[in-house]
Amino acid sequence: MPPVISVSHLTKQYPGLRAVDDLSFTVEEGGVYGFLGQNGAGKSTTIRMLLTLVQPTAGRIELFGKELYAHRHEVLAQVGTVIERPDLYKYLTAYDNVRLMSELSGVRADRARIMKQLEQVGLADRATSKAKTFSQGMKQRLGLACALIHNPRLLILDEPTNGLDPQGIADVRRLLRHLSREEGKTILVSSHLLAEMELVADSMLIIDRGRKVAEGRVQELLNPDDMRVELTAADPASARAALARSTWATRLEPGADRLLLRLARTEVPALNRDLVALGIDVLALQPRHSLEDYFLSITQSAHAPAAR
Ligand SMILES: Nc1ncnc2c1ncn2[C@@H]1O[C@H](COP(=O)(O)OP(=O)(O)OP(=O)(O)O)[C@@H](O)[C@H]1O
């Protein structure tokens, strides 16, 4: 079976700015594919190119094994999408929003199908309420119901948890997992939050300034054998000196600002015991994955615009 999404050497050049730079990746059928990057990294531009809303400068996109522009209507009929905020008719009820979307997509779902869709996103009891009365989280879920009413194989979502409260984020997360695991949908979801993607994605792609910096299965990218532990000590200088004389010396990362030790998760208890034996007063011991550190370093770097 061909990949659901196959992108090769995709580039978007704006005057004076390369928003997407020679990006290649594939998304296989089933599962949640997280698309991560800081604000301005090029996620929305890529997603817009996948939906033919932005014309690529170079590169090739295939959806379901077919070249996107040559088979645009056939291919996009199998895609559901919510980009930025969902496009809702605020003076229409939740039910009418979904009904209208089903008519626009040519599916013309009947009442039972529309109610089932609203039920899936937890809005069946609000079917007759106008969209304008909904919270941001409810609007997002209604947007998802509209995107799903034509039963697409692929869902493309641009930052679906932006602006939601923790409950709203958890609701969307649960829904995405259900759609992927129980209904076999393939989902591409963008985010600027690594921790959020860790909870929902099976695979992920990280981009920075339009270029790929990491891609793979989440379990492999966040391999517990490749982590660092950050030690906060009451007296960092003497803690560093004591560690440098101990068996942990080779694990100590250089750099004066933070005490970081590279080790596997299973070695953390031994480190903990030795810190006590060395007489180091520990204020905190925090595991950090190298990918997390790396992601923080690119998201906090000088070129990062202020978070929205
Ligand atoms: N129409 C445009 N003309 C010129 N530059 C643009 C245009 N659209 C986007 N850009 C620029 O391209 C870069 C990538 O933007 P994009 O919206 O794809 O990033 P993003 O990763 O989705 O970030 P965000 O989460 O903030 O939307 C940014 O520097 C942005 O200012």
The ligand as an SDF file (V2000), in Angstrom:
LIG
                    3D

 31 33  0  0  0  0  0  0  0  0999 V2000
    2.0230   34.5630    2.7390 N   0  0  0  0  0  0  0  0  0  0  0  0
    3.2190   34.7020    3.3060 C   0  0  0  0  0  0  0  0  0  0  0  0
    4.1020   35.6100    2.8410 N   0  0  0  0  0  0  0  0  0  0  0  0
    5.3150   35.7500    3.3960 C   0  0  0  0  0  0  0  0  0  0  0  0
    5.7510   35.0220    4.4400 N   0  0  0  0  0  0  0  0  0  0  0  0
    4.9130   34.0940    4.9530 C   0  0  0  0  0  0  0  0  0  0  0  0
    3.6090   33.8900    4.4200 C   0  0  0  0  0  0  0  0  0  0  0  0
    3.0220   32.8990    5.1300 N   0  0  0  0  0  0  0  0  0  0  0  0
    3.9130   32.5130    6.0700 C   0  0  0  0  0  0  0  0  0  0  0  0
    5.0510   33.2180    5.9610 N   0  0  0  0  0  0  0  0  0  0  0  0
    6.2580   33.0820    6.7950 C   0  0  0  0  0  0  0  0  0  0  0  0
    6.7310   31.7570    6.6660 O   0  0  0  0  0  0  0  0  0  0  0  0
    7.2750   31.2930    7.9080 C   0  0  0  0  0  0  0  0  0  0  0  0
    6.5970   30.0030    8.2800 C   0  0  0  0  0  0  0  0  0  0  0  0
    5.2680   30.2930    8.6850 O   0  0  0  0  0  0  0  0  0  0  0  0
    4.2210   29.1550    9.0980 P   0  0  0  0  0  0  0  0  0  0  0  0
    2.9240   29.8250    9.3920 O   0  0  0  0  0  0  0  0  0  0  0  0
    4.2380   28.0800    8.0900 O   0  0  0  0  0  0  0  0  0  0  0  0
    4.8740   28.5960   10.4280 O   0  0  0  0  0  0  0  0  0  0  0  0
    4.2360   27.6690   11.5440 P   0  0  0  0  0  0  0  0  0  0  0  0
    5.2720   26.6590   11.8690 O   0  0  0  0  0  0  0  0  0  0  0  0
    2.9290   27.1530   11.1170 O   0  0  0  0  0  0  0  0  0  0  0  0
    4.0730   28.6460   12.7330 O   0  0  0  0  0  0  0  0  0  0  0  0
    2.7470   29.1030   13.5060 P   0  0  0  0  0  0  0  0  0  0  0  0
    2.4780   27.9990   14.4620 O   0  0  0  0  0  0  0  0  0  0  0  0
    3.1870   30.3590   14.1620 O   0  0  0  0  0  0  0  0  0  0  0  0
    1.6880   29.3030   12.4570 O   0  0  0  0  0  0  0  0  0  0  0  0
    7.0610   32.4040    8.9130 C   0  0  0  0  0  0  0  0  0  0  0  0
    8.2790   33.1250    9.0230 O   0  0  0  0  0  0  0  0  0  0  0  0
    5.9820   33.2490    8.2830 C   0  0  0  0  0  0  0  0  0  0  0  0
    6.1000   34.5990    8.6700 O   0  0  0  0  0  0  0  0  0  0  0  0
  1  2  1  0
  2  3  1  0
  2  7  2  0
  3  4  2  0
  4  5  1  0
  5  6  2  0
  6  7  1  0
  6 10  1  0
  7  8  1  0
  8  9  2  0
  9 10  1  0
 10 11  1  0
 11 12  1  0
 11 30  1  0
 12 13  1  0
 13 14  1  0
 13 28  1  0
 14 15  1  0
 15 16  1  0
 16 17  2  0
 16 18  1  0
 16 19  1  0
 19 20  1  0
 20 21  2  0
 20 22  1  0
 20 23  1  0
 23 24  1  0
 24 25  2  0
 24 26  1  0
 24 27  1  0
 28 29  1  0
 28 30  1  0
 30 31  1  0
M  END
$$$$
